[in-house]
Amino acid sequence: MNKQTNLTEGNIYKALIKIALPIMGTSFIQMAYNMIDMIWIGKVGTSAVAAVGTAGFYTWFATSLLVLFRASVEIKVSQEVGAKNYKSAQKYITSGIVATLILSVLYMIIILAFTGPLIGFYNISDKSVVMMSEEFLRIISLGMIFTFINPVLTGIFNGTGDSRTPFYINIVGLIFNIICDPLLIFGVGPIKAMGVEGAAIATVLAQGIVTLLFIIIILRSKNNIYKVKLREDFDLSYVKILAKIGWAPALQNMLFTIFSMILGRIISVWGAVPIAVQKVGSQIEAISWMTAGGISTALTTFVGQNFGAKKYKRIIHGYYSAIVIATIVGALATVLFVIFGEEIFSIFIGESESIIAGGVYLRILGYSQIFMCLEITTAGVFNGLSRTGIPSAISIILTGMRVPLAYILSKPHIMGLDGVWWSISASSIGKGVLIIIIFVSLYKSGKLFTTKENLIEA
C-alpha cells in the first residue's frame, strides 16, 4: 500500500484497470453499507425501509456537499503528481481536508437543529415511519464528520494513483458493519433490539473505524506526499482553487439530490411501497452507476496525470479504452434489470407487492443503463481536465427535467407511478447522448484541451 502509480506510461488498458478495479471495489463497499442496511431493515418491514429511505435523502445530500472538495482535491492532486509538483499537491491535500471538516460540522449542526421539519417535508401520513425517520437521521448526523472526510481521503489516495489503500480500509469498515447490523437491529443477549436506530449506529461506528484507519496509515506512510503540516500547508488560496473546480460537480450533486427529493415527494402520494421501491431500487441500480463511476474516477486520475505531463494523445486513447469497458458494463446491467428485475428485487424485500413493483422499476430503468454508463465515463475526461462545468451543466439541466416530466407522466390517466420511473430513464438516455456529442465536437474542433490558463492544440 501507499505506492504512488505513474499513469503517464505503459499499457493504457492495464493502467486503467489497475486503478479502476480498487476504485470500483471501494464504491461497491460504500454502496454495500446501505444495501446491507436495506437487507436487514427489509426483514423488519416495508415501513422501516421507507423510514430509512426518507432519512437517507439527507445523507445523500451530504455526499453531494462533500463533492465540493472530494472531486477537486482528486483532480488537482493527480495533475500536480503528473507534473511532479509534490509540494503543491501537499497544499491541496491539507487545504481540502481542513475545508471538508469545517463543512461537515456545519451540516451536522443544521441536521440536528431541523430534524423534524426536514422529515416533515415529505408529508408522510404514517406516524411510525416519521418517528423512525427522525431517529435514524439524528444518529446518522452525529457521524457526519466521518461521512464527509472518508470520501475526501479516498480521493486523495486515488489522485496519487494508489486506489488499493482506500479499498482495503473500506473492506474493514464493511466487515464491521456486516457484523454489527444484525446485532444492533435485532439484538442478541444483553444487546437489545434497536431496529432502524441500530442500523444507524452500526453505520456510524463503521465509518468511524474507516477514518481511524486512514489516519493511522497516513501517519505510517513512507510516501512524503501525505506528510502534510497543517499550519504550513493550509492555504486559503488553494481552498479557493479547489472550490472553483469543485463547485460545479457539487452543485450538480446537490441539485440531483434535491430533484430526487422532489420526486420522492411525488412518489410518497402513492404510499409506503413505492417509497421502499425507489430506495431499494436505487441501491440495486447503483451496481451499474457505481461501476461506471469507478471507471470515471480512474479516468479522471489518468487524464489528470497525463494532462499535467502534457501527454494529450494518451488521454484520448485512454478515453476510448474506458468507453469500451463502460459499454460492456451498461449492456450487462440492461440484460439483468430488464429480464431478472423481480428476482433481483426479491433479495431485498420479501413482500410480493413490493417485488412486483420493484421489477417494473428495474425494467424501466434498465433501458437507460448503457447511456448512463457512457455519460458518467465521459464526465471523467472533462473532470480530469478541470472542465467540470460541462458534465455538470448537462446533468443539472436534464436531471431537472425529471421533475416536470414525472409530475405530468405520473397522472393517473397517463402512466401513473410508472411515469416517474420513465422520467428518470428518459433523462439518463438524453444525458448520455448529449455529453458524447459535446465531447466529439470539442475534440474535432481542437478545443478539448483549451483552458483559460493554457491554450493547447488538440
C-alpha positions in Angstrom: 0.0 0.0 0.0 0.9 3.7 -0.2 2.5 3.2 -3.6 2.2 6.1 -6.0 1.3 4.9 -9.5 2.6 6.6 -12.7 -0.2 6.6 -15.2 1.6 8.5 -17.9 3.5 5.5 -19.2 2.8 1.9 -20.1 -0.2 0.0 -21.4 -3.3 2.1 -21.1 -5.8 -0.8 -20.5 -3.6 -2.2 -17.8 -3.2 1.3 -16.2 -6.9 2.0 -16.2 -7.9 -1.4 -14.9 -5.2 -1.4 -12.2 -6.5 1.8 -10.7 -10.2 1.3 -11.6 -10.8 -2.1 -10.0 -9.9 -1.0 -6.4 -12.0 2.2 -7.0 -14.9 0.1 -8.1 -14.4 -2.2 -5.1 -14.4 0.8 -2.8 -17.6 2.2 -4.4 -19.3 -1.2 -4.0 -18.2 -1.4 -0.4 -19.6 2.1 0.3 -22.8 1.1 -1.5 -22.8 -2.1 0.5 -23.2 -0.2 3.7 -26.7 0.9 2.5 -27.5 -2.4 0.8 -26.8 -4.4 3.9 -28.9 -2.0 6.0 -31.7 -2.5 3.4 -31.4 -6.2 3.5 -31.7 -6.4 7.3 -34.2 -3.5 7.6 -36.2 -5.1 4.9 -36.7 -8.0 7.3 -38.3 -5.6 9.8 -40.8 -4.4 7.3 -41.7 -2.0 4.5 -42.4 0.8 6.9 -38.8 0.5 8.3 -37.4 0.6 4.8 -39.5 3.7 4.0 -38.2 5.4 7.1 -34.6 4.7 6.3 -35.2 5.7 2.7 -36.7 9.0 3.7 -33.9 9.9 6.1 -31.4 8.7 3.6 -32.1 11.6 1.3 -30.2 13.9 3.8 -27.2 11.7 4.0 -27.3 11.6 0.2 -27.4 15.4 0.2 -24.3 15.3 2.5 -22.4 13.3 -0.1 -23.4 15.9 -2.6 -21.9 18.7 -0.5 -18.6 16.9 0.1 -18.1 16.6 -3.6 -17.1 20.3 -3.5 -13.7 19.2 -2.2 -13.5 15.5 -2.9 -13.7 15.9 -6.7 -11.4 18.9 -6.8 -8.8 17.5 -4.5 -8.6 14.3 -6.5 -8.3 16.3 -9.8 -5.6 18.7 -8.5 -3.6 16.1 -6.7 -3.5 13.9 -9.9 -2.5 16.9 -12.0 0.3 18.0 -9.6 1.6 14.5 -9.3 1.7 14.2 -13.1 3.6 17.5 -13.3 5.8 16.3 -10.3 4.8 19.4 -8.3 4.6 17.4 -5.0 4.7 20.4 -2.6 1.8 21.9 -4.4 -0.1 18.6 -4.1 0.5 18.7 -0.3 -1.0 22.1 -0.1 -4.1 20.9 -2.0 -4.4 17.9 0.3 -4.2 19.9 3.5 -6.5 22.7 2.4 -9.1 20.2 1.1 -9.1 18.3 4.4 -9.5 21.3 6.6 -12.2 22.8 4.5 -14.1 19.5 4.4 -14.0 19.2 8.2 -15.5 22.7 8.6 -18.2 21.9 6.1 -19.1 18.6 7.9 -19.6 20.3 11.3 -21.8 23.0 9.8 -24.0 20.4 8.1 -24.3 18.3 11.3 -25.5 21.3 13.3 -28.1 22.1 10.7 -29.4 18.5 10.6 -29.7 18.3 14.4 -31.4 21.6 14.6 -34.0 21.0 11.9 -34.6 17.2 12.0 -38.4 17.5 12.4 -39.0 19.9 9.6 -36.6 18.1 7.3 -38.5 14.8 7.7 -41.8 16.7 7.7 -41.0 17.9 4.1 -42.3 14.6 2.8 -45.7 14.9 4.4 -45.7 11.2 5.4 -49.0 10.3 7.0 -47.7 7.2 8.8 -46.5 8.5 12.2 -44.4 5.4 12.9 -42.5 6.0 9.6 -41.9 9.6 10.6 -40.7 8.7 14.1 -38.3 6.1 12.8 -37.0 8.5 10.1 -36.2 11.2 12.7 -34.4 8.7 15.0 -32.3 7.4 12.1 -31.4 10.9 10.9 -30.4 12.2 14.3 -28.0 9.3 14.8 -26.5 9.4 11.3 -25.9 13.2 11.6 -23.6 12.6 14.6 -21.2 10.8 12.2 -21.2 13.4 9.5 -17.5 14.2 10.1 -16.8 10.6 9.0 -19.3 10.7 6.2 -17.6 13.8 4.8 -13.9 13.1 5.4 -13.7 9.4 4.2 -14.5 10.1 0.5 -12.1 13.1 0.5 -9.3 10.9 1.9 -10.2 8.2 -0.7 -9.9 10.9 -3.4 -6.5 12.0 -2.2 -5.2 8.4 -2.4 -6.8 7.9 -5.8 -5.2 11.1 -7.1 -1.8 9.7 -6.4 -2.7 6.5 -8.3 -3.0 4.5 -5.1 -6.6 3.2 -5.2 -5.8 0.0 -3.3 -5.3 1.5 0.1 -8.9 3.0 0.3 -10.2 -0.3 -0.9 -8.5 -2.3 1.9 -9.5 0.2 4.5 -13.2 0.2 3.4 -13.3 -3.6 3.5 -12.5 -3.5 7.2 -15.3 -1.0 7.7 -17.8 -3.1 5.7 -16.9 -6.2 7.7 -17.5 -4.3 10.9 -20.9 -3.1 9.6 -21.9 -6.6 8.4 -21.3 -7.9 12.0 -22.9 -5.0 13.8 -26.0 -4.6 11.7 -27.9 -7.7 12.7 -26.7 -7.5 16.3 -27.9 -4.0 16.8 -31.1 -4.2 14.6 -32.5 -7.4 16.1 -30.5 -7.6 19.3 -28.7 -10.6 20.9 -28.0 -11.5 24.5 -27.6 -8.3 26.5 -27.8 -6.1 23.4 -31.4 -5.0 22.9 -33.1 -4.8 19.5 -32.9 -1.3 18.2 -34.4 -1.5 14.7 -33.6 1.4 12.5 -31.6 3.0 15.3 -29.3 0.0 15.4 -28.7 0.3 11.6 -27.7 3.9 12.0 -25.4 3.2 15.0 -23.7 0.4 13.1 -23.1 2.6 10.1 -21.6 5.5 12.1 -19.3 3.2 14.0 -18.1 1.5 10.8 -17.4 4.8 9.2 -15.5 6.0 12.3 -13.3 3.0 12.1 -12.5 3.8 8.4 -11.5 7.3 9.3 -9.2 6.0 12.1 -7.5 3.5 9.7 -6.9 6.3 7.2 -5.2 8.4 9.9 -3.1 5.5 11.0 -1.9 4.7 7.5 -1.2 8.3 6.7 0.9 8.7 9.8 2.9 5.5 9.0 3.2 6.1 5.3 6.6 6.4 3.6 5.2 8.5 0.8 6.2 12.1 1.6 3.2 13.5 -0.3 1.0 12.5 2.7 3.4 14.1 5.2 1.5 17.4 5.4 1.8 20.0 8.1 -1.5 21.8 8.8 0.0 25.2 9.8 2.4 25.3 6.9 0.4 23.6 4.1 -3.0 25.1 4.7 -3.5 27.9 2.2 -6.8 29.7 1.7 -5.9 30.5 -1.9 -5.7 26.7 -2.6 -9.1 26.3 -1.0 -10.4 28.9 -3.5 -8.9 27.0 -6.4 -10.5 23.7 -5.1 -13.8 25.4 -4.7 -13.6 26.9 -8.2 -13.2 23.5 -9.7 -15.5 21.6 -7.3 -18.5 24.0 -7.2 -20.0 22.7 -10.5 -20.0 18.9 -9.6 -21.1 19.8 -6.0 -24.0 21.9 -7.4 -24.8 19.1 -9.8 -24.9 16.5 -7.0 -26.9 18.8 -4.6 -29.5 19.6 -7.3 -29.6 15.9 -8.3 -30.4 15.1 -4.6 -33.0 17.9 -4.4 -34.6 16.8 -7.7 -34.7 13.2 -6.2 -36.3 14.5 -3.0 -39.0 16.3 -5.0 -39.5 13.0 -6.9 -39.7 11.3 -3.5 -42.5 13.8 -2.6 -44.4 12.9 -5.7 -43.9 9.2 -5.1 -45.0 9.4 -1.4 -48.5 10.1 -2.6 -48.7 6.5 -3.7 -47.8 5.1 -0.3 -45.0 3.3 1.6 -44.5 0.6 -1.1 -43.3 3.0 -3.9 -41.1 4.8 -1.4 -39.4 1.5 -0.5 -39.2 0.6 -4.2 -37.4 3.8 -5.0 -35.0 3.4 -2.1 -34.1 -0.3 -2.7 -34.3 0.1 -6.5 -31.8 2.9 -6.5 -29.5 0.8 -4.4 -29.7 -2.0 -6.9 -29.2 0.3 -9.8 -26.2 1.7 -8.1 -24.4 -1.5 -9.1 -24.1 -0.2 -12.6 -23.6 3.5 -12.0 -21.0 2.9 -9.3 -19.1 0.6 -11.6 -19.2 3.3 -14.2 -18.3 5.8 -11.5 -15.2 3.7 -10.7 -14.2 3.8 -14.4 -14.8 7.5 -14.5 -12.8 8.2 -11.3 -9.9 6.1 -12.7 -10.2 8.0 -16.0 -10.1 11.3 -14.1 -6.9 10.4 -12.4 -5.5 9.0 -15.6 -6.4 12.2 -17.5 -5.2 14.4 -14.7 -1.7 12.9 -14.6 -1.4 12.9 -18.4 -2.7 16.4 -18.6 -0.1 17.5 -16.1 2.6 15.6 -18.1 1.2 17.2 -21.3 0.5 13.8 -23.0 -2.7 14.7 -24.8 -2.8 11.8 -27.3 -2.6 9.3 -24.5 -5.6 11.0 -22.9 -7.7 10.3 -26.0 -6.5 6.7 -26.2 -7.4 6.3 -22.5 -10.9 7.6 -23.1 -11.6 5.2 -25.9 -10.4 2.3 -23.8 -12.6 3.4 -20.9 -15.7 3.7 -23.2 -15.3 0.1 -24.3 -15.4 -1.1 -20.7 -18.3 1.2 -19.8 -20.4 0.0 -22.7 -19.9 -3.7 -21.7 -21.0 -2.8 -18.1 -24.1 -0.9 -19.3 -25.1 -3.8 -21.6 -24.8 -6.3 -18.8 -26.9 -4.1 -16.5 -29.6 -3.7 -19.1 -29.9 -7.5 -19.5 -30.0 -8.2 -15.8 -32.5 -5.4 -14.9 -34.9 -6.0 -17.9 -35.0 -9.8 -17.7 -34.4 -10.6 -14.0 -35.8 -7.5 -12.2 -38.2 -9.2 -9.9 -35.7 -11.9 -9.0 -33.1 -9.3 -8.1 -35.5 -7.2 -6.1 -36.7 -10.2 -4.1 -33.3 -10.5 -2.5 -34.0 -7.3 -0.5 -37.8 -7.3 0.2 -40.0 -10.4 0.7 -43.4 -8.8 0.2 -44.9 -9.8 -3.1 -46.4 -6.3 -3.8 -43.0 -4.7 -3.4 -41.3 -7.3 -5.5 -43.7 -6.8 -8.5 -43.4 -3.0 -8.2 -39.6 -3.3 -7.9 -39.4 -5.5 -11.0 -41.2 -2.8 -13.0 -38.8 -0.1 -11.7 -35.7 -2.1 -12.7 -37.1 -2.9 -16.1 -37.8 0.7 -17.0 -34.5 1.9 -15.6 -32.7 -1.0 -17.4 -33.3 0.6 -20.8 -31.1 3.6 -20.0 -28.1 1.8 -18.4 -25.7 2.0 -21.4 -26.4 5.7 -21.9 -25.9 6.3 -18.2 -22.5 4.5 -18.2 -21.4 6.5 -21.2 -22.3 9.8 -19.6 -20.6 9.0 -16.3 -17.4 7.8 -18.0 -17.2 10.7 -20.4 -17.6 13.1 -17.4 -14.3 11.6 -16.1 -12.4 13.1 -19.0 -13.8 16.6 -18.5 -13.1 16.3 -14.8 -9.5 15.3 -15.3 -9.1 18.4 -17.5 -10.6 20.6 -14.7 -13.5 21.3 -17.1 -16.1 20.1 -14.5 -18.7 22.7 -15.7 -19.6 20.8 -18.9 -20.8 17.5 -17.5 -22.3 19.3 -14.5 -24.4 21.6 -16.7 -25.6 18.7 -18.8 -26.6 16.7 -15.7 -28.3 19.7 -14.0 -30.5 20.6 -17.0 -31.6 17.1 -17.9 -31.9 15.8 -14.4 -34.0 18.8 -13.6 -36.3 17.9 -16.4 -37.3 14.8 -14.4 -39.4 16.8 -12.1 -41.9 18.3 -14.6 -41.9 15.0 -16.6 -42.6 13.0 -13.5 -45.4 15.3 -12.5 -47.1 15.1 -15.9 -46.5 11.4 -16.7 -47.5 10.2 -13.2 -51.0 11.5 -13.6 -53.4 8.5 -13.2 -54.9 9.0 -16.7 -51.4 9.0 -18.3 -48.9 6.5 -16.9 -49.4 6.6 -13.1 -46.4 5.7 -10.9 -44.5 4.3 -13.9 -44.3 7.8 -15.3 -41.9 8.7 -12.5 -39.6 5.8 -13.5 -39.8 6.7 -17.2 -38.9 10.4 -16.5 -35.7 9.1 -14.8 -34.8 6.7 -17.6 -35.5 9.1 -20.4 -33.3 11.8 -18.9 -30.4 9.4 -18.4 -30.6 8.5 -22.1 -30.6 12.2 -23.0 -27.5 12.9 -20.8 -25.6 10.1 -22.4 -26.3 11.2 -25.9 -25.6 14.9 -25.3 -22.3 14.6 -23.5 -20.9 12.3 -26.2 -22.0 14.9 -28.9 -20.2 17.7 -27.0 -17.1 15.6 -26.4 -16.8 14.7 -30.1 -17.5 18.3 -31.1 -14.8 19.8 -28.9 -12.3 17.2 -29.9 -12.8 17.7 -33.6 -12.7 21.5 -33.3 -9.4 21.3 -31.4 -10.9 22.9 -28.3 -11.0 19.9 -25.9 -7.8 20.7 -24.1 -8.4 24.5 -24.1 -8.5 26.2 -20.7 -8.3 29.8 -19.6 -4.7 29.2 -18.3 -3.5 27.1 -21.2 -4.4 27.1 -24.9 -3.4 23.8 -26.4 -3.9 22.4 -29.8 -5.8 19.1 -29.6 
